[in-house]
Amino acid sequence: FISMVSHFVASAQNPLHIPDTLSGASIQLQIRHDSVQFYPGSITQTMGINGSFLAPTLILNRGQHVQMQVQNALTDTTTIHWHGLHVSPANDGGPHIVIPPGTTWSPDFTVLDWASTYWYHPHLHHKTTEQVAKGAAGFILVRDSLEAALNLPRIYGVDDIPIVLQTRQFDGNNQI
């Protein structure tokens, strides 16, 4: 029994995915359909932001003004919500700010938050779960001077490792 469990766990493992990072005053994001091989010999249809699955980690600084360009390359309407950030309703990306297919939404705001980890994701009514489960989500790391003074691991992807925990269910064709 133990050897069967060990074999299953070993064959079900994928390498740890560490997303790229984006920072600066102007950030370009494209949400799109793509695919990933989660299971040997089987391709799963996914969504990603600037990639095939998940999204780059956005590194922002408290007090920084940022201009986002969010292009919807999906065949469906979407949104992008900056979960936890204090932004005006016009820049929030909740269900009321839709991005139709083939269009770009351009929110801009000043980062008001203290150092912390946030996330961004689609937030379209009746579509949030599907779009996030297929991979359209990413981290936001806000930095500030107080956090910079702390003796913390700082090398992203080496000793400061982002870990996304999600549940996802696959059908008989290995599709989400």
C-alpha contacts under 8 A as a table, 3 or more apart, distances in Angstrom:
res1	aa1	res2	aa2	distance
1	F	4	M	5.23
1	F	5	V	6.38
2	I	5	V	5.13
2	I	6	S	6.09
3	S	6	S	4.99
3	S	7	H	6.03
4	M	7	H	5.13
4	M	8	F	6.20
5	V	8	F	5.12
5	V	9	V	6.17
6	S	9	V	5.22
6	S	10	A	6.01
7	H	10	A	5.14
7	H	11	S	6.04
8	F	11	S	5.24
8	F	12	A	6.02
9	V	12	A	5.16
9	V	13	Q	6.39
10	A	13	Q	5.61
12	A	39	Y	7.35
14	N	38	F	7.09
18	I	157	G	6.22
18	I	161	I	7.31
18	I	162	P	6.67
18	I	163	I	7.82
19	P	54	L	7.50
19	P	55	A	6.51
19	P	56	P	5.07
19	P	57	T	6.14
20	D	55	A	7.81
20	D	56	P	4.82
20	D	57	T	6.16
21	T	56	P	5.05
21	T	57	T	4.58
21	T	58	L	5.74
21	T	59	I	6.82
22	L	27	I	6.98
22	L	56	P	6.36
22	L	57	T	6.20
22	L	58	L	4.93
22	L	59	I	6.15
23	S	26	S	7.74
23	S	27	I	6.79
23	S	58	L	5.78
23	S	59	I	5.00
23	S	60	L	6.14
24	G	27	I	6.65
24	G	59	I	7.94
24	G	60	L	7.30
24	G	66	V	7.19
25	A	64	Q	7.38
25	A	65	H	6.23
25	A	66	V	4.49
25	A	67	Q	6.04
26	S	66	V	5.77
26	S	67	Q	4.77
26	S	68	M	5.87
26	S	69	Q	7.65
27	I	66	V	7.45
27	I	67	Q	6.34
27	I	68	M	4.91
27	I	69	Q	6.21
28	Q	68	M	6.06
28	Q	69	Q	4.84
28	Q	70	V	6.29
28	Q	71	Q	7.90
29	L	49	I	6.25
29	L	50	N	5.98
29	L	68	M	7.40
29	L	69	Q	5.97
29	L	70	V	4.78
29	L	71	Q	6.16
30	Q	49	I	5.28
30	Q	50	N	5.26
30	Q	70	V	5.74
30	Q	71	Q	4.64
30	Q	72	N	6.01
30	Q	73	A	6.57
31	I	47	M	7.05
31	I	48	G	5.71
31	I	49	I	4.30
31	I	50	N	6.50
31	I	70	V	7.44
31	I	71	Q	6.34
31	I	72	N	5.29
31	I	73	A	5.75
31	I	74	L	6.58
31	I	136	A	7.06
32	R	47	M	5.56
32	R	48	G	5.63
32	R	49	I	6.34
32	R	50	N	7.70
32	R	51	G	7.95
32	R	52	S	7.85
32	R	72	N	6.72
32	R	73	A	4.82
32	R	74	L	4.89
33	H	45	Q	7.33
33	H	46	T	5.89
33	H	47	M	4.49
33	H	48	G	6.52
33	H	52	S	7.34
33	H	73	A	7.48
33	H	74	L	5.96
34	D	45	Q	5.98
34	D	46	T	5.08
34	D	47	M	5.51
34	D	48	G	6.77
34	D	51	G	7.83
34	D	52	S	5.01
34	D	53	F	7.42
35	S	43	I	6.31
35	S	44	T	5.35
35	S	45	Q	4.34
35	S	46	T	4.81
35	S	47	M	7.34
35	S	52	S	5.94
35	S	53	F	7.49
36	V	43	I	5.68
36	V	44	T	5.34
36	V	45	Q	6.64
36	V	46	T	6.65
36	V	52	S	6.68
36	V	53	F	7.15
37	Q	40	P	6.68
37	Q	41	G	7.35
37	Q	42	S	5.88
37	Q	43	I	4.68
37	Q	44	T	5.97
38	F	42	S	7.24
38	F	43	I	7.10
38	F	44	T	6.88
39	Y	42	S	5.49
39	Y	43	I	7.39
39	Y	174	N	7.44
42	S	173	N	7.96
42	S	174	N	6.91
43	I	174	N	7.47
44	T	174	N	6.06
44	T	175	Q	5.09
44	T	176	I	7.13
45	Q	134	K	7.56
45	Q	175	Q	6.37
45	Q	176	I	7.41
46	T	52	S	6.73
46	T	53	F	6.22
46	T	134	K	4.75
46	T	135	G	6.12
46	T	176	I	7.83
47	M	52	S	6.25
47	M	53	F	5.73
47	M	54	L	7.31
47	M	131	Q	6.83
47	M	134	K	5.20
47	M	135	G	5.07
47	M	136	A	5.41
48	G	51	G	5.14
48	G	52	S	4.72
48	G	53	F	4.20
48	G	54	L	4.93
48	G	55	A	5.96
48	G	134	K	7.67
48	G	135	G	5.38
48	G	136	A	4.79
48	G	137	A	7.50
49	I	52	S	7.19
49	I	53	F	7.06
49	I	54	L	6.16
49	I	55	A	4.58
49	I	56	P	7.13
49	I	136	A	5.90
49	I	137	A	7.36
50	N	55	A	6.29
50	N	56	P	7.05
51	G	54	L	7.11
51	G	55	A	6.67
53	F	134	K	7.43
53	F	135	G	4.88
53	F	136	A	6.85
54	L	135	G	4.41
54	L	136	A	5.16
54	L	137	A	5.23
54	L	138	G	5.94
55	A	135	G	7.63
55	A	136	A	6.43
55	A	137	A	5.57
55	A	138	G	4.57
55	A	139	F	7.61
56	P	138	G	5.99
56	P	139	F	7.20
57	T	138	G	5.76
57	T	139	F	4.70
57	T	140	I	5.62
57	T	141	L	7.11
58	L	138	G	7.79
58	L	139	F	6.27
58	L	140	I	4.63
58	L	141	L	6.09
59	I	140	I	5.94
59	I	141	L	4.82
59	I	142	V	5.98
59	I	143	R	7.38
60	L	64	Q	7.04
60	L	111	V	7.34
60	L	140	I	7.25
60	L	141	L	6.15
60	L	142	V	4.81
60	L	143	R	6.23
61	N	64	Q	5.40
61	N	111	V	6.72
61	N	115	A	7.85
61	N	142	V	5.31
61	N	143	R	4.72
61	N	144	D	5.83
62	R	110	T	7.90
62	R	111	V	5.09
62	R	112	L	5.74
62	R	113	D	5.88
62	R	114	W	6.13
62	R	115	A	7.18
62	R	142	V	6.46
62	R	143	R	6.14
62	R	144	D	5.38
63	G	110	T	5.93
63	G	111	V	5.14
63	G	112	L	5.89
64	Q	110	T	5.48
64	Q	111	V	5.45
65	H	108	D	7.25
65	H	109	F	5.64
65	H	110	T	4.13
65	H	111	V	6.32
66	V	108	D	5.56
66	V	109	F	5.63
66	V	110	T	6.18
66	V	111	V	7.50
67	Q	106	S	6.85
67	Q	107	P	6.10
67	Q	108	D	4.24
67	Q	109	F	6.74
68	M	105	W	7.84
68	M	106	S	5.37
68	M	107	P	5.47
68	M	108	D	6.00
69	Q	104	T	6.43
69	Q	105	W	5.95
69	Q	106	S	4.71
69	Q	107	P	7.10
70	V	80	I	7.72
70	V	104	T	5.30
70	V	105	W	5.12
70	V	106	S	6.27
71	Q	99	I	7.97
71	Q	102	G	7.08
71	Q	103	T	5.89
71	Q	104	T	4.18
71	Q	105	W	6.51
72	N	77	T	7.62
72	N	78	T	7.14
72	N	99	I	6.42
72	N	100	P	6.83
72	N	101	P	5.34
72	N	102	G	5.48
72	N	103	T	5.69
72	N	104	T	6.15
73	A	101	P	6.01
73	A	102	G	5.52
73	A	103	T	7.75
74	L	77	T	7.21
74	L	78	T	7.96
74	L	101	P	5.68
74	L	102	G	7.37
75	T	101	P	5.53
75	T	102	G	7.96
76	D	100	P	6.87
76	D	101	P	5.62
77	T	98	V	6.59
77	T	99	I	5.65
77	T	100	P	4.43
77	T	101	P	5.47
77	T	124	L	7.84
78	T	98	V	5.83
78	T	99	I	5.26
78	T	100	P	6.57
78	T	101	P	7.76
78	T	122	P	6.07
78	T	123	H	7.28
78	T	124	L	5.69
78	T	127	K	7.81
79	T	93	G	5.69
79	T	94	G	6.69
79	T	95	P	6.77
79	T	97	I	6.38
79	T	98	V	5.14
79	T	99	I	5.52
79	T	121	H	7.68
79	T	122	P	4.72
79	T	123	H	5.55
79	T	124	L	5.67
80	I	92	D	7.97
80	I	93	G	4.95
80	I	94	G	7.04
80	I	120	Y	6.51
80	I	121	H	5.21
80	I	122	P	4.37
80	I	123	H	6.23
81	H	92	D	5.65
81	H	93	G	4.10
81	H	94	G	5.36
81	H	120	Y	5.42
81	H	121	H	5.41
81	H	122	P	5.87
81	H	123	H	5.96
82	W	85	L	5.76
82	W	92	D	6.15
82	W	93	G	6.75
82	W	118	Y	7.67
82	W	119	W	6.34
82	W	120	Y	4.59
82	W	121	H	7.00
83	H	118	Y	6.14
83	H	119	W	5.34
83	H	120	Y	5.38
83	H	121	H	7.40
84	G	118	Y	5.94
84	G	119	W	7.38
85	L	111	V	7.59
85	L	112	L	7.63
85	L	113	D	6.49
85	L	118	Y	7.20
86	H	111	V	7.51
86	H	112	L	6.29
86	H	113	D	6.60
87	V	91	N	6.10
87	V	92	D	5.82
87	V	109	F	6.63
87	V	110	T	7.76
87	V	111	V	7.78
87	V	112	L	7.82
88	S	91	N	5.40
88	S	92	D	6.05
88	S	109	F	7.94
89	P	92	D	4.96
89	P	93	G	7.62
89	P	94	G	7.92
90	A	93	G	7.37
90	A	97	I	7.44
90	A	107	P	7.58
91	N	107	P	5.00
91	N	108	D	6.60
91	N	109	F	7.07
92	D	97	I	7.81
93	G	96	H	7.27
93	G	97	I	5.27
93	G	98	V	7.51
93	G	122	P	7.89
93	G	123	H	7.16
94	G	97	I	5.76
94	G	98	V	7.98
94	G	122	P	7.94
94	G	123	H	5.45
94	G	124	L	6.97
95	P	98	V	6.58
95	P	123	H	5.42
95	P	124	L	4.61
95	P	125	H	5.64
96	H	124	L	7.90
98	V	124	L	7.22
99	I	103	T	6.30
99	I	104	T	6.72
99	I	105	W	6.29
100	P	103	T	5.76
113	D	116	S	7.83
113	D	142	V	7.18
114	W	142	V	6.74
114	W	143	R	7.04
114	W	144	D	6.29
115	A	141	L	7.26
115	A	142	V	4.65
115	A	143	R	4.49
115	A	144	D	5.33
115	A	146	L	7.90
115	A	147	E	6.25
116	S	141	L	6.04
116	S	142	V	5.35
116	S	143	R	7.00
117	T	139	F	6.91
117	T	140	I	5.80
117	T	141	L	4.75
117	T	142	V	6.40
118	Y	139	F	5.83
118	Y	140	I	4.80
118	Y	141	L	6.27
118	Y	142	V	7.76
119	W	137	A	7.11
119	W	138	G	5.49
119	W	139	F	4.19
119	W	140	I	5.01
120	Y	137	A	5.60
120	Y	138	G	5.38
120	Y	139	F	6.26
120	Y	140	I	6.86
121	H	128	T	7.93
121	H	132	V	6.47
121	H	136	A	6.01
121	H	137	A	4.41
121	H	138	G	6.68
122	P	127	K	7.89
122	P	128	T	5.65
122	P	131	Q	6.56
122	P	132	V	6.66
122	P	136	A	6.83
122	P	137	A	7.26
123	H	127	K	7.18
123	H	128	T	4.90
124	L	127	K	5.23
124	L	128	T	5.36
125	H	128	T	6.45
126	H	129	T	7.51
127	K	130	E	5.45
127	K	131	Q	6.09
128	T	131	Q	5.40
128	T	132	V	5.97
129	T	132	V	5.33
129	T	133	A	5.84
130	E	133	A	5.24
130	E	134	K	6.16
131	Q	134	K	5.26
131	Q	135	G	6.62
131	Q	136	A	5.72
132	V	135	G	5.17
132	V	136	A	4.79
132	V	137	A	5.76
133	A	136	A	7.29
133	A	166	Q	7.63
133	A	167	T	7.71
133	A	168	R	6.24
133	A	176	I	7.32
134	K	176	I	6.50
143	R	147	E	6.51
143	R	148	A	7.21
144	D	147	E	5.47
144	D	148	A	6.20
145	S	148	A	4.93
145	S	149	A	6.38
146	L	149	A	5.40
146	L	150	L	7.02
147	E	150	L	5.41
148	A	151	N	7.91
153	P	159	D	5.56
153	P	160	D	5.53
154	R	159	D	6.66
154	R	160	D	5.64
155	I	158	V	5.45
155	I	159	D	5.51
155	I	160	D	5.53
156	Y	159	D	6.47
156	Y	160	D	4.72
156	Y	161	I	6.05
156	Y	162	P	7.94
157	G	160	D	5.59
157	G	161	I	4.73
157	G	162	P	7.10
158	V	161	I	6.27
168	R	176	I	6.70
169	Q	176	I	5.78
170	F	173	N	7.53
170	F	174	N	5.08
170	F	175	Q	5.13
170	F	176	I	4.58
171	D	174	N	5.22
171	D	175	Q	5.42
171	D	176	I	6.49
172	G	175	Q	7.41
